[in-house]
């Protein structure tokens, strides 16, 4: 199923976002990054910003969506720090930033800071792998200082960040060369890294096209697979979202089904136990609900449908009474934002 839709603006109330984010002063940024995935940062004169950061540029690692979701409860600016690349060494993975990630953040009005890893330690459990990677904090300090007085919207800021991609990528490559030399760990192909850098240096427009092709391929691959945390009964669907500026965003619904004039768009989270899926899993799903609840002009084969966003939670056994109590804030969020919750084949909202 191929679904086309539009998003004009984002309206959503994140009830389950953390209310007690730890607050740090900007000079303690390095400490904050080592302790919390999402936190508040006092920049100057009580000017605060909500900060989240990605362990890897790939969204399927370490729940970056859940971290961003937690920042959305803050009434001021939200920023997220994403590495241009994360190379774990030849014994591990290597992921690169894609334009569509930055586009999604622009839709959500989240200001992106593109960073790079500067230091790491050798992974003692695996050969040719590194771990405990740390950002170049001086670079992030500079971006935060600029952001503190920035008055335009996230889209324009993020476009400016993309223009800095070539120089940041070169710094990242240089840093990984130093890490490799210092730790004696072989990294992934430098030639392939340079190919990526050359692609990025052609400019924001070509970077957009290059990344869209990757996003489409990733979307197609996800269509053909079922992740361990998904319990899927209905076929997956590709969703192409166009925003008011003409940009296109590619996503995949875990399940989709046409019922009369409605199309059910389902984000599925599954656990094998009698407990609910983890809070991070649920928040990851809620970020999709933010998108799905704001879709307009939803069409399939040139026919207009009413979209019904559904967060599906499944467990291996009936949930306990204590687990049921945990659903109260989720039910409240569902009611306020008009999406449905499907729990083990029964709708609870």
C-alpha positions in Angstrom: 0.0 0.0 0.0 1.4 3.4 -1.0 -0.1 6.3 0.9 0.4 10.0 0.1 -0.4 12.7 2.6 0.4 16.3 3.6 1.3 18.1 6.8 0.7 21.8 7.1 1.7 22.2 10.8 2.3 20.1 13.9 -0.2 20.3 16.8 0.3 17.8 19.6 0.4 17.7 23.4 3.0 15.2 24.8 1.5 14.2 28.1 4.1 11.4 28.8 7.1 13.6 28.2 9.4 13.8 31.2 8.4 16.6 33.6 11.6 16.5 35.7 14.5 16.8 33.2 17.8 17.4 34.9 19.0 21.0 34.5 22.7 21.8 33.8 24.6 25.0 33.1 26.3 25.2 29.8 29.7 24.8 31.2 28.6 21.4 32.5 27.6 20.2 29.0 30.1 17.4 28.9 28.8 16.0 32.2 25.2 16.3 31.0 26.0 14.4 27.8 27.6 11.6 29.8 24.6 11.3 32.2 21.3 12.0 30.4 19.9 11.4 26.9 17.6 14.4 27.3 18.1 17.4 29.7 17.7 21.1 30.2 20.6 23.4 29.6 20.9 27.0 31.0 22.7 29.0 28.4 22.7 32.5 29.9 20.5 34.7 32.0 18.2 31.8 32.7 17.8 31.2 28.9 17.1 27.5 28.8 16.9 25.0 26.0 15.9 21.3 26.0 18.7 19.2 24.6 18.6 15.6 23.4 21.3 13.7 21.6 21.7 10.7 19.3 24.2 7.9 20.0 24.2 7.2 16.3 22.9 8.9 13.2 20.6 5.9 12.6 17.2 6.2 14.2 16.9 2.5 15.1 19.7 2.7 17.6 19.3 3.8 21.2 15.8 5.2 20.9 16.6 8.8 19.7 12.9 9.4 19.0 12.1 8.7 22.6 14.8 11.2 23.7 13.4 13.8 21.3 9.8 13.1 22.5 10.9 13.8 26.1 12.2 17.2 25.1 8.9 18.2 23.5 7.3 18.8 26.9 9.6 21.9 27.3 7.9 25.1 26.3 11.0 26.8 24.9 13.4 25.7 22.2 14.3 22.1 21.7 17.6 21.0 20.1 19.0 17.6 19.3 22.6 16.7 18.6 23.2 14.2 15.9 26.6 12.8 14.9 27.5 13.2 11.2 28.8 9.7 11.3 29.4 7.0 13.9 32.1 4.4 13.0 32.4 1.6 15.6 35.4 0.2 13.8 35.6 -2.7 11.3 34.2 -5.0 13.9 31.1 -2.9 14.2 28.7 -0.7 12.3 29.1 2.7 10.6 26.1 5.0 10.2 25.8 8.4 8.4 23.5 11.3 8.8 20.7 11.5 6.2 18.8 14.5 5.1 15.4 13.1 5.9 16.4 12.9 9.6 17.0 16.7 9.6 13.8 17.2 7.6 11.7 15.4 10.3 13.3 17.5 13.0 12.4 20.6 11.0 8.8 19.4 10.8 8.8 19.0 14.6 10.4 22.4 15.1 13.5 20.8 16.7 16.8 22.6 16.1 19.5 20.2 14.9 23.2 20.5 15.9 25.3 18.3 13.6 28.3 17.1 15.7 31.1 14.6 15.4 32.8 12.2 17.7 36.3 13.2 18.8 37.5 10.6 21.3 36.7 6.9 22.1 38.2 3.9 23.9 39.0 0.5 22.6 36.2 -2.1 23.1 37.8 -4.9 25.2 35.1 -7.4 24.3 35.5 -7.3 20.5 38.4 -6.9 18.2 38.5 -4.0 15.8 35.8 -2.1 17.7 35.7 1.1 19.7 33.2 2.3 22.3 32.4 5.2 24.7 32.6 7.7 21.9 32.4 11.4 22.9 31.5 14.5 20.9 33.8 17.4 20.3 32.2 19.5 23.0 33.9 22.7 21.8 32.1 22.5 18.5 28.8 22.0 20.3 29.5 24.9 22.6 29.9 27.2 19.6 26.6 26.0 18.0 24.7 26.4 21.3 26.1 30.0 21.6 24.8 30.8 18.1 21.5 29.1 18.8 20.9 31.0 22.1 20.4 34.3 20.1 18.8 32.7 17.0 15.3 34.1 16.3 14.2 32.3 13.1 12.5 28.9 13.0 14.0 25.4 13.1 13.8 24.9 9.3 16.1 27.8 8.5 18.5 26.9 11.3 18.6 23.3 10.1 19.3 24.4 6.5 22.3 26.4 7.8 23.5 23.3 9.6 23.4 21.3 6.4 25.6 23.8 4.7 28.2 23.0 7.4 28.1 19.3 6.6 31.2 19.2 4.4 33.5 20.7 7.0 32.0 18.7 9.8 32.4 15.5 7.9 36.1 16.3 7.2 36.6 16.9 11.0 34.9 13.6 11.7 37.1 11.7 9.3 40.2 13.3 10.8 39.1 12.4 14.3 38.5 8.8 13.3 42.0 8.6 11.8 43.4 9.8 15.1 41.3 7.4 17.1 42.4 4.5 14.8 46.1 5.4 15.2 45.9 5.9 18.9 43.9 2.8 19.7 45.2 0.5 17.0 41.7 -0.3 15.8 41.0 -0.5 12.0 38.1 1.7 11.0 35.8 1.2 8.0 37.0 2.1 4.5 38.3 5.7 4.3 37.7 5.7 0.6 33.9 5.1 1.1 33.9 7.8 3.8 35.4 10.2 1.3 32.8 9.2 -1.2 30.2 10.3 1.3 32.0 13.5 2.0 32.2 14.3 -1.7 28.5 13.7 -2.0 27.8 16.1 0.9 30.1 18.7 -0.6 28.0 19.0 -3.7 25.6 21.1 -1.7 22.4 20.8 0.3 20.2 20.2 -2.8 22.2 17.2 -4.0 22.6 15.9 -0.4 18.8 16.0 -0.2 18.4 14.0 -3.4 21.1 11.5 -2.3 19.6 11.0 1.1 16.0 10.6 -0.3 17.2 7.8 -2.4 18.7 6.1 0.7 15.5 6.8 2.6 13.4 5.2 -0.1 15.7 2.1 -0.2 15.5 1.9 3.6 11.8 2.3 3.5 11.5 -0.5 1.0 13.8 -2.8 3.1 11.7 -2.2 6.2 8.6 -3.1 4.1 10.0 -6.5 3.6 11.0 -7.2 7.2 9.3 -7.6 10.6 11.3 -6.3 13.5 11.5 -8.4 16.7 9.5 -5.7 18.6 6.6 -5.7 16.1 3.7 -8.2 16.2 2.2 -7.5 12.7 -1.0 -9.0 11.4 -1.8 -6.6 8.5 0.6 -5.6 5.7 3.0 -2.7 6.0 2.5 0.5 4.0 4.8 3.2 2.6 3.7 6.7 3.6 5.1 9.7 1.6 4.4 13.0 3.4 4.7 16.4 1.7 5.0 19.5 3.7 3.9 23.0 2.9 7.3 23.9 1.5 7.2 21.0 -1.0 9.6 18.7 0.8 9.0 15.0 0.9 9.4 12.7 3.8 9.4 8.9 3.6 8.0 6.7 6.4 6.7 3.2 6.9 3.5 2.2 8.9 4.0 -1.1 10.6 0.5 -2.0 9.6 -2.2 -0.4 7.4 -5.7 -1.5 6.6 -8.5 0.1 4.6 -11.9 0.0 6.3 -14.5 1.7 4.2 -13.5 5.4 3.9 -10.9 5.0 6.7 -7.3 3.8 6.5 -5.9 2.5 9.8 -2.2 3.6 10.3 -0.7 1.4 13.0 2.6 1.7 14.8 3.2 -1.6 16.6 5.2 -2.2 19.8 5.5 -5.8 21.1 7.0 -7.6 24.1 7.0 -11.3 24.8 6.3 -10.9 28.6 3.2 -9.9 30.6 4.7 -6.4 30.9 3.9 -3.6 28.6 6.5 -2.6 26.0 9.2 -0.5 27.5 8.6 3.2 28.1 11.2 4.0 25.5 9.5 1.8 23.0 6.2 3.5 23.7 7.7 7.0 23.3 9.3 6.0 20.1 5.9 5.0 18.9 4.4 8.3 20.1 6.7 10.3 17.9 5.0 8.5 14.9 1.6 9.4 16.5 2.7 13.1 16.3 3.1 12.7 12.6 0.1 10.5 12.0 -2.3 12.7 13.9 -1.3 15.7 11.8 -1.8 14.1 8.4 -4.1 15.8 5.8 -5.3 15.0 2.3 -4.5 11.3 2.8 -4.8 9.5 -0.6 -4.4 5.9 -1.9 -4.5 5.4 -5.6 -6.0 8.9 -6.0 -8.8 8.2 -3.5 -9.1 10.3 -0.4 -9.3 8.5 3.0 -9.7 9.5 6.6 -6.6 8.4 8.5 -7.0 6.7 11.9 -3.7 6.7 13.8 -3.3 3.7 16.1 -0.7 2.8 18.6 -0.7 -1.0 18.9 0.7 -2.6 22.1 1.0 -6.4 22.3 2.3 -8.7 25.0 3.1 -12.4 25.3 0.6 -12.8 28.2 -2.3 -10.8 29.6 -0.9 -7.7 31.4 -1.1 -7.4 35.2 -3.1 -4.9 37.2 0.0 -2.9 37.9 0.8 -2.7 34.2 -2.8 -1.5 33.5 -2.2 1.5 35.9 0.8 2.6 33.8 -1.6 3.1 30.9 -3.4 6.1 32.4 -1.2 8.9 31.1 -1.0 7.1 27.7 -4.8 7.0 27.6 -4.9 10.7 28.4 -2.5 11.5 25.7 -4.5 9.4 23.2 -7.7 11.3 24.1 -6.2 14.7 23.9 -4.4 14.1 20.6 -7.0 11.9 18.9 -5.3 8.6 18.2 -6.4 5.2 19.3 -4.7 2.5 21.5 -5.0 -1.1 20.6 -4.0 -3.4 23.4 -3.8 -7.2 22.7 -6.5 -7.0 20.0 -8.9 -4.8 22.0 -9.2 -1.0 21.6 -8.9 0.8 25.0 -9.4 4.2 23.5 
